[in-house]
């Protein structure tokens, strides 16, 4: 099945559907899933250093016969490599694990830094590092001339951070990857990014084990009306908003179904906006402090994304 592309602000084409790999770490299963996904038509694989599975992904990519230029591989710099002198080495380490000569997209995984000797997923205040985000971003911009990355972007950046950051950028981020699903629609952030030429990638587009999007009565009714799965409805809704999606599955049937878009009616899309539940898989509690943590001179409060 052919997946449509979205043109990034630097002209690079990015497939609008990709394969997520977060928490996909069961030995052997991930490599098998990636090879099967590529066979089915996936060309976009979303990775990250902190996921701890890039070595296995790299082995799988080596066994794929599809030409490298037809694949779109994303990875992310973890928070303990925000110091500008560490960014280039962080990319080299990612490339070594993935056994690649270049990435199609490199993201800053989270907007605030932690100290180089920390690897915490939920850092304490003592583990935060005093690295202004623009120092990190300038090091990211410098990577574009290396031939090792085709596009750069960010992840988990909210509107307040981007508003302060964009005027200082020489290169505007190509992508902002954030949690997007029917219970976390983020219309203001999505609209802002798209107006600024920043493509939005939605992670956890199907919610997750603790977020019951797939059991939502409205989504199930729409699925019944289109003779498809609730997952296909949720993904098609995001795609209709111009959002790139990276659902994760190891099930061959679901992998195939997730590639099959459904054309939602105007009324159905309007009804999505009326869904009253608001749930986030990623804890939003620290949003209110991030502006201070990211710029280190601004005491203003960040709104929750």
N, C-alpha and C positions, 0 to 999 in steps of 0.2 A: 504494500500500500504506500502511495506517495504522500509524504507529509509536506504541507505548505511551509514556506519560509517567511520570516519577518526580517526586513532590512533594517539593520542597526544604523545609528547616526554616523558611522564611518563607512557605510556601504557594505559591510560584512553581512552575509545572509545567515540567519539563525533559525533552525527548524522550530516550529511553534509547539511541537510535542517532543518531549525528551523522556529519558528513563532516569528516575531518581535512584540514588544508591545509598542514602542515609539509612543506617541500621541494617544494611544488607551485608551481613558479615559471616553468614554461615558458610563454612569452608566448602568450596566446590560448587555450591549452589549459585553464588553470584556470577562466577565465570560462565556457567551454563546459561544463566538468565540473560547475560549480555549477548552471548552468541545467538541465542534464540531470538532476542529482541531485534538484533540487526537483521537476522533472516526474515523477520516479519515486516521490516521496513523502518525501524528506528534508526536514526542517524545522529541523534543528539544524546550524549551521556553526561549526566551531571555528577561531578565528583567533589571531594574536599579532603584536604590533608587530615583534618580532625576525625574524619569517618574511619580512619585506620584500615581502609580496604583497597587503597590505590595500587598496591603491589599485585593483588589478585586481578584487579581490573586491567592493569598493564599486561599481565600474562594473557588475559582473554583477548585484548586488543591485538596482540601479536599473532593470534591464531585466526583472526578475522580476515577474510579475503577481500572485503570491500576496500577500495583504495582509500588511503588516509585522507585525501582531499575531499572525500564525500562524507566524512564524519565531522561532527562538531563536538569537541570535548571541552567541558568547563571544569575548572577547579578553583579553589579558594585559599587565600593566604590566611592562616590562623592568627589569632590576636597576639600571640607571643612573638610575632615577626613583624610588628608594625614599625619598629625603629627603621628609618630609611636605609641604613646600611645593611639591614637583614633581608630586605624585600627581594633583591635579585637572587640571593642564595635560597630563599624560600621557593621561588619559582624553579630554580635548578633542581631542588630536592623533589618537587612535585613531578617534574619531567622525568627524573630518574626512576621514580616509583612507577609511573605510567608507561615508561619505555617509549617516550615520545620526543620528537625534536622540537615541537611547538604545541601550544595550547591555542584553541580558538577563542577562548574567553577566560580571563583571570579576574576574580572578584576579591575584594576585601570582605572577609566573612562576616565580621561584626564591626561596628563603627568605633569602638573604644579598644584601647590596648591593654594587655596584661604583660607582666614582666617576662623576659626571655626564658627564665628558669621555671615558669609556671606553665601548666598545660590544662588548667582548670576549665571545665565547661561552665561552671557557675562560680566565678572568681569572687574572693573576698575583697573588701576595700583595700587591704594591704597588698593584694596582688595586682592592683591596677598600676599601669605604667604611664608616666607623664609624657605621652607622645601625641602632639596635636595631629589631627587627622590630615591636615594639609601636608605635613611632612611626609606621611605615608603615601598620600596620593601623588605627590611630586615624584616619588620613587617609582610608583606604578606607571606614571606617564613616561618616565625614562625607559621603561621596558619595551615600549612600542617600537623603538628603533633597533631593538636587538634581534628581531626575527624570531623570537621565542614565544611571542603572543600576538594574536591578531586584533584583539579588542580587550578593553579593561572596563570594569564596573564595580559595583558595590552590592552588598547584601545586608538586609535588616536595617537599612537607613530610613529614618522617617522624614516627613516633610520639613520639619524645623531644621534638621541637620542639613538637608540638601539645599534649602533656601540660603543658608549661610555659607555653604561650601561652593555652590556653582559659580558665583561671581569671582571666586578665587582660582578656579580651575583654568588651566590652559587647554585641557581636553575634558569635555563633559563626559561623565560616566555613560557608557553605552547601555548598561543594564542595571536595574535594581531588583534583586531577588528577595522577595518577602513572602510571608505566609498569606495566601489568598485562597479562600474557599467560601461557599455560600454563607457560613456563619462568621466569616471575617472578610467582608467585602472591600473594605478600605477605599471607598469611592474617591475621597478627596486626595489621597496619596496617589492612586492610580491616575487620576485626571492630571495632577500636577506633573508627574513623571512624563506622561505621554505628551503634554504640552511643551515640556522642555526637551523633547526628543530622546528621552530615556525609556527604553523598552522595559516592561515589567515581566519578570518571571515569577509565577506563583508556585511556591513549594507547599507541600501538604494540601494539594488541590482537592483531595477527597476527604479532608478532615483528618481522621486518624482514629486510633482505637478508643480514645476518650472523648471524641467529638462525633456525634451520631448523625452526620450529614446524610449518610446513605440510608438512614432510617427515617428521614424527614418525610412527613406525609405528602407535602406538596411535591417534592422531588420524585417521590415514588409514583404519584399520579401522572406527572409529566412523562416519566419513563414508560408507564403503561400506555399512555397516549401515543408514544412513538415506537412502541415495541422494542425497547432497548433497556439497558441497565441504568440504575440511578447514577452510577459512576460516569457513564457516558453523558448523562444530562449535566452533571456538575462540571465536567471537563468542557463540554460544548458551551455552557454558559460563560465560563472563563475565556474560552477562545473567541466567543462573540464580542467580548470586551477588548480584544486585541492583546490578551495576556498569554504569554508562553506558559505552558504547564509541564511539570516534570513528575507525573505520578509514578509510584513505585509498586511493582508487583513481581512475584516470581512465578505466577501461574500463567501458563501459556495462553489459555483462553482469554483471561483478563488482559494480558498484554496485547492481544489482537483486538479485543473490544475497545480498549482505551485509545486506539488509533482511529476509530470509526466515529467521526463527528456526526452530530444530529443537528438539523436546522430547526432551531427553536422559533416559535412565533413571537411576534412583537408583544402580545399579551403575556406570554410565558416569561419573557425577559423582564417585563415590567413587574411581574409578580415576584421575581427573585428579589427585587429591591425592597419588597415589603416583608421579607422574612425577618421576624423579630428577634431571633436568637443571635447573641454575639458571644462567641467563644474563641479563644486562641490556644493553640497547642503550646506555643512558646510563651513563657511567662512575661506579661507586659509590665510587670511591676517596676522594672528599672528604667523604663522609657523616660520617666520624669526627671531622671538625673543625667541622661546621656549627653545633653548639650554641654553641660559642664565637663563631663568626662572626655568628650571628643575634642573640644576646642581649648579647654583649660584656662579660658579667661572670661567665659560667659556664664553668669550665674542664673540666666533666664531658665524658666521651666520648659521642658519639652512636653508637648501633648502626647497622650498615648496613641499609638498608631493602630 
